[in-house]
Amino acid sequence: MCVRRPADIEGFSGWTKKAGLHHANAPQSVLQEMVALRLYLDDSSAEGGPLEVVPGTHETLLTEQDVQGATAAAMVLAARAGSILLMRPLLLHRSAPKPPRARAAFCT
């Protein structure tokens, strides 16, 4: 979860700084109450690094071993520009890696 600044708040852990922004792992009780909204500005397809989710994983906090086993059940969520996705942050999700872009014609 991205936050304005680090603070000593019970239950928040794993403080990091990514791209100049502070992040922390929120407690399950906070994540269960949140809903994330994702607005697609461009089309998203299986070939372009789409969102992958594992259905049903938002219902409980997963262990590292659970995560490893669940990834085989991931499904790709393709979407058209203008689509909106609502999801619980506890849903096991990731952005699939994008394939390398083709070099422009002027590159040598």
Secondary structure as UniProt FT lines:
FT   STRAND          2..3
FT   TURN            10..11
FT   STRAND          13..18
FT   TURN            19..20
FT   STRAND          21..25
FT   HELIX           28..31
FT   TURN            32..33
FT   STRAND          36..39
FT   TURN            46..47
FT   STRAND          51..53
FT   TURN            55..56
FT   HELIX           57..59
FT   HELIX           64..70
FT   HELIX           71..73
FT   STRAND          75..77
FT   TURN            81..82
FT   STRAND          84..87
FT   TURN            89..90
FT   STRAND          93..95
FT   TURN            105..106
//
